[in-house]
Amino acid sequence: MTAAPAALERLAAALGPGFSITLVHRVGGRPRLTVVDRHTRAATEVCADEQGRYLWPWAEPVAVTDDPLTAARRIIGVLRPTWGPGQG
């Protein structure tokens, strides 16, 4: 299992430059990424828990933290539901 801030940094790297990403770490709160698609302006938040999972804001798992590429693909699928191949 990867520590939450490090796991979120790996996820940010997997998402790439098409997204504006902010790591938010409040005292007493779980660290999270705020992710904004630079093309569609759609946004979401993702956090990492102590069980080694990335989670949506509603606590549904996205993927395990050892697999940031799968998490990135799922996040992109939510933020760009109609985005076709070759569009960035």
C-alpha positions, -999 to +999 in steps of 0.1 A: +000+000+000+012+035-009+008+064+015-021+087+004-002+118-006+024+098-026-004+078-042-022+110-052+010+124-067+013+093-088-023+096-100-017+133-109+013+122-130-007+095-147-035+120-156-010+142-175-010+177-187-046+178-199-058+184-164-054+211-138-047+192-106-045+205-070-035+184-040-056+194-010-044+183+024-064+198+053-056+191+089-079+163+101-091+155+066-081+129+041-058+142+013-075+146-021-069+157-056-091+182-072-090+174-110-103+198-137-103+188-173-087+216-193-108+209-224-143+202-210-139+221-176-156+191-159-142+185-124-141+159-097-122+151-065-104+118-057-089+107-025-068+078-014-077+057+017-058+037+042-068+004+025-049+014-007-078+025-028-085+057-048-121+068-040-147+091-057-162+118-034-191+095-027-167+068-014-170+044-043-136+029-052-120+040-084-090+017-084-062+005-061-034+029-054-009+005-069-025+011-103-027+048-110-030+043-147-063+024-143-076+051-120-065+078-145-084+061-173-116+059-151-114+095-141-109+106-177-139+084-187-160+104-162-147+138-171-147+132-209-176+107-215-178+115-252-142+122-259-130+103-289-096+089-299-071+115-310-088+144-291-061+148-265 
